[in-house]
Amino acid sequence: MNFSIESKLPNLGTTIFTKMSKLAQEHNAINLSQGFPDFPPDQKLLELVKQGLDENHNQYAPLAGLISLRKTLAEKLYKSYGSRYSAEEEITITAGATQAIFTAISAFIRQDDEVIVFKPAYDCYEPAIELYGGKPILVEMKAPTYKIDWQEVSAKITSKTKMIVINTPHNPSGTVLEKEDLLQLQQLVENTNILILSDEVYEHLIYDDKKHQSVARFPKLAERSLITYSFGKTFHVTGWKVGYCVAPEEF
């Protein structure tokens, strides 16, 4: 058979995570490049998972995830951020936060839509945007503070801007967006149809007494936002690939 496969993303190479993790393994080096822990999860968690397997919870869950889990998450979101999400209609369990991010982009981004992305960035954002015909509009976060220049963001917004992707706490710089950052973002998108995709997988990994400013804390932002979270990061079980997305019902 003579045929060729043409890549939809011909310029996309091997990810930096793969390259650096391979080098770390080869040289027995400390791996600072990829977000997975080198220590075991809590023994209690492992016992509870084993109990679930022994009780035969091994088949398909409902498409949006078990309602008991979604109800627990609705309570958690309210306790953590004071936001109310419907367990039935506004919370979806996903195969890791990356699937939630990819699905959110694929659902909303169309040909020639512009999506603002802050660099450096988790490497799944831009390929997903390009795959669906969108155009990543890059805003560089400058060392040493890696703070966002909101005036620069404002200058990048056009009539084609469909979405802004934020990530806090930020991978890989560690920058944590402050309340003032979220208020500036809120002001920028007011009276527009711009969506926010907020990657908050490191929500519980906050240091220096900083408080995680979830988009869910800001009602005017939350009403236009898809927010992604990760059990893998929170419970140190990244290989289990379980995450979730919260968003208004119409999304």
C-alpha positions as CSV (number, residue, x, y, z in Angstrom):
1,M,0.0,0.0,0.0
2,N,1.3,3.4,-0.9
3,F,-0.1,6.1,1.2
4,S,1.1,9.0,3.4
5,I,-0.3,10.4,6.6
6,E,-0.3,14.2,6.7
7,S,-0.2,15.6,10.2
8,K,-2.9,18.1,11.1
9,L,-0.2,19.8,13.2
10,P,3.0,19.4,11.2
11,N,5.0,21.8,13.3
12,L,4.2,20.1,16.6
13,G,7.3,18.2,17.9
14,T,7.9,16.0,20.9
15,T,6.9,17.9,24.1
16,I,9.5,19.4,26.4
17,F,8.0,17.2,29.2
18,T,8.9,14.0,27.3
19,K,12.4,15.2,26.5
20,M,13.3,16.4,29.9
21,S,11.8,13.5,31.8
22,K,13.7,11.1,29.5
23,L,17.0,13.0,30.2
24,A,16.3,13.0,34.0
25,Q,15.8,9.3,33.9
26,E,18.9,8.7,31.8
27,H,21.1,10.8,34.1
28,N,19.4,10.0,37.4
29,A,18.7,13.7,37.9
30,I,16.1,15.5,39.9
31,N,13.2,16.0,37.5
32,L,11.9,19.6,37.8
33,S,10.3,19.6,34.4
34,Q,7.1,17.6,34.8
35,G,4.3,18.0,37.4
36,F,4.2,14.6,39.0
37,P,5.4,13.8,42.5
38,D,8.1,11.3,43.4
39,F,6.4,10.2,46.7
40,P,3.4,7.9,47.2
41,P,-0.2,9.0,47.7
42,D,-1.8,8.8,51.1
43,Q,-2.3,5.3,52.3
44,K,-5.9,6.0,53.2
45,L,-6.7,7.0,49.6
46,L,-5.2,3.7,48.3
47,E,-7.3,1.8,50.9
48,L,-10.5,3.5,49.8
49,V,-9.8,2.9,46.1
50,K,-9.1,-0.8,46.8
51,Q,-12.4,-0.9,48.7
52,G,-14.2,0.6,45.7
53,L,-12.6,-2.1,43.4
54,D,-13.5,-4.9,45.8
55,E,-17.1,-3.6,45.9
56,N,-17.2,-3.9,42.1
57,H,-17.3,-0.2,41.2
58,N,-15.6,-1.1,37.9
59,Q,-18.0,-0.4,35.1
60,Y,-19.1,2.7,33.2
61,A,-20.1,5.7,35.2
62,P,-22.8,8.1,33.9
63,L,-21.5,10.4,31.1
64,A,-21.0,13.4,33.4
65,G,-19.7,11.3,36.3
66,L,-21.3,9.8,39.4
67,I,-23.8,12.2,40.9
68,S,-22.6,11.5,44.4
69,L,-19.1,12.7,43.4
70,R,-20.6,15.7,41.6
71,K,-22.6,16.6,44.7
72,T,-19.5,16.4,46.9
73,L,-17.7,18.7,44.5
74,A,-20.6,21.2,44.5
75,E,-20.2,21.3,48.3
76,K,-16.4,21.7,48.0
77,L,-16.7,24.6,45.5
78,Y,-19.1,26.4,47.8
79,K,-17.0,25.9,50.9
80,S,-13.8,26.9,49.1
81,Y,-15.0,29.7,46.9
82,G,-18.5,30.6,47.9
83,S,-19.8,29.7,44.5
84,R,-22.8,27.6,43.8
85,Y,-22.7,25.1,40.9
86,S,-25.5,22.6,40.1
87,A,-24.2,19.0,40.6
88,E,-26.7,17.8,38.0
89,E,-26.1,20.4,35.2
90,E,-22.8,22.3,35.8
91,I,-20.1,19.8,36.9
92,T,-18.6,17.2,34.6
93,I,-16.0,14.6,35.6
94,T,-13.3,14.1,32.9
95,A,-10.3,11.9,32.1
96,G,-7.9,14.3,33.7
97,A,-7.9,18.1,33.5
98,T,-6.2,17.9,30.1
99,Q,-9.3,16.3,28.6
100,A,-11.4,19.0,30.2
101,I,-9.2,21.7,28.7
102,F,-9.1,20.1,25.2
103,T,-12.9,19.5,25.3
104,A,-13.6,23.1,26.3
105,I,-11.5,24.4,23.4
106,S,-12.9,22.0,20.9
107,A,-16.5,22.9,21.9
108,F,-16.1,26.7,21.4
109,I,-13.2,27.5,19.1
110,R,-13.9,27.7,15.4
111,Q,-12.0,28.8,12.3
112,D,-10.2,32.1,12.8
113,D,-11.2,32.6,16.4
114,E,-8.4,34.2,18.4
115,V,-7.4,32.8,21.8
116,I,-5.1,34.7,24.2
117,V,-2.6,32.4,25.8
118,F,0.0,33.5,28.4
119,K,3.6,32.1,27.8
120,P,5.3,30.1,29.0
121,A,2.3,27.8,29.0
122,Y,1.2,24.2,29.5
123,D,1.8,22.6,26.1
124,C,-1.7,21.4,25.4
125,Y,-3.3,24.8,24.9
126,E,-1.9,25.9,21.6
127,P,-2.2,22.6,19.6
128,A,-5.9,22.3,20.6
129,I,-6.6,25.8,19.5
130,E,-4.8,25.3,16.2
131,L,-6.5,21.9,15.6
132,Y,-9.9,23.6,15.5
133,G,-8.7,26.5,13.3
134,G,-8.2,29.0,16.0
135,K,-5.2,31.4,16.3
136,P,-3.2,31.5,19.6
137,I,-2.5,35.1,20.5
138,L,0.6,35.0,22.7
139,V,1.3,37.3,25.7
140,E,4.8,36.8,27.3
141,M,5.0,36.7,31.1
142,K,8.3,38.4,31.7
143,A,10.9,37.2,34.3
144,P,11.6,37.5,37.1
145,T,8.1,38.1,38.4
146,Y,6.1,36.5,35.6
147,K,3.2,38.9,36.3
148,I,0.6,39.6,33.6
149,D,0.7,43.0,31.9
150,W,-3.0,43.6,31.5
151,Q,-2.4,46.7,29.3
152,E,-0.7,44.4,26.8
153,V,-3.6,42.0,27.1
154,S,-6.1,44.8,26.4
155,A,-4.1,45.8,23.3
156,K,-4.3,42.2,22.0
157,I,-8.1,41.9,22.3
158,T,-9.9,42.3,18.9
159,S,-13.3,41.6,17.5
160,K,-12.1,38.1,16.8
161,T,-11.1,37.3,20.4
162,K,-13.1,34.3,21.5
163,M,-11.4,33.1,24.6
164,I,-8.7,33.9,27.1
165,V,-6.8,31.0,28.8
166,I,-5.5,31.6,32.3
167,N,-3.5,29.2,34.5
168,T,-3.2,29.9,38.3
169,P,-1.1,28.9,40.1
170,H,0.9,29.0,36.9
171,N,2.8,26.2,35.3
172,P,5.8,26.4,35.0
173,S,6.6,29.8,36.7
174,G,4.7,29.3,40.0
175,T,3.1,32.7,39.7
176,V,-0.2,33.0,41.6
177,L,-2.7,35.5,40.2
178,E,-3.9,38.0,42.8
179,K,-7.4,39.3,43.4
180,E,-6.5,42.5,41.5
181,D,-5.5,40.4,38.5
182,L,-8.9,38.8,38.4
183,L,-10.6,42.1,38.8
184,Q,-8.6,43.5,35.9
185,L,-9.5,40.5,33.8
186,Q,-13.2,41.0,34.7
187,Q,-13.0,44.6,33.6
188,L,-11.4,43.7,30.3
189,V,-14.1,41.2,29.3
190,E,-17.1,43.2,30.6
191,N,-19.6,43.9,27.8
192,T,-17.9,41.4,25.5
193,N,-18.7,37.8,24.5
194,I,-15.2,36.6,25.4
195,L,-15.0,33.3,27.2
196,I,-12.5,32.4,30.0
197,L,-10.9,29.0,30.3
198,S,-9.3,28.9,33.7
199,D,-6.8,26.0,34.4
200,E,-6.7,25.7,38.1
201,V,-5.2,22.2,38.6
202,Y,-2.8,23.5,41.2
203,E,-5.5,25.2,43.3
204,H,-4.4,23.5,46.5
205,L,-0.7,23.9,46.0
206,I,-0.4,27.5,47.2
207,Y,2.7,28.7,49.2
208,D,3.7,31.9,51.1
209,D,0.3,32.2,52.6
210,K,-1.3,33.2,49.3
211,K,-5.0,32.6,48.8
212,H,-6.0,30.9,45.6
213,Q,-8.1,33.4,43.6
214,S,-10.3,31.0,41.7
215,V,-12.4,32.5,38.9
216,A,-15.3,30.9,40.7
217,R,-14.9,33.6,43.4
218,F,-15.9,36.3,40.9
219,P,-19.6,35.9,39.8
220,K,-19.2,38.2,36.7
221,L,-16.2,36.1,35.6
222,A,-17.7,32.8,36.5
223,E,-20.8,33.4,34.3
224,R,-18.5,33.3,31.2
225,S,-15.9,30.8,32.5
226,L,-15.1,27.1,32.1
227,I,-12.9,26.1,35.1
228,T,-10.8,22.9,35.1
229,Y,-9.5,21.1,38.2
230,S,-7.5,18.0,38.8
231,F,-7.7,15.2,41.4
232,G,-4.4,13.9,40.1
233,K,-2.5,17.0,41.2
234,T,-4.4,17.4,44.5
235,F,-4.0,13.8,45.6
236,H,-0.6,13.1,44.0
237,V,-2.0,10.4,41.6
238,T,-1.4,11.9,38.2
239,G,-1.5,8.5,36.5
240,W,-5.1,8.0,37.5
241,K,-6.2,10.8,35.1
242,V,-9.3,12.1,36.9
243,G,-10.3,15.8,36.7
244,Y,-13.4,17.9,36.3
245,C,-14.8,21.0,34.7
246,V,-17.4,23.4,36.1
247,A,-19.3,25.9,34.0
248,P,-22.7,27.6,33.7
249,E,-25.4,25.2,32.5
250,E,-25.7,26.8,29.1
251,F,-22.0,25.9,28.5
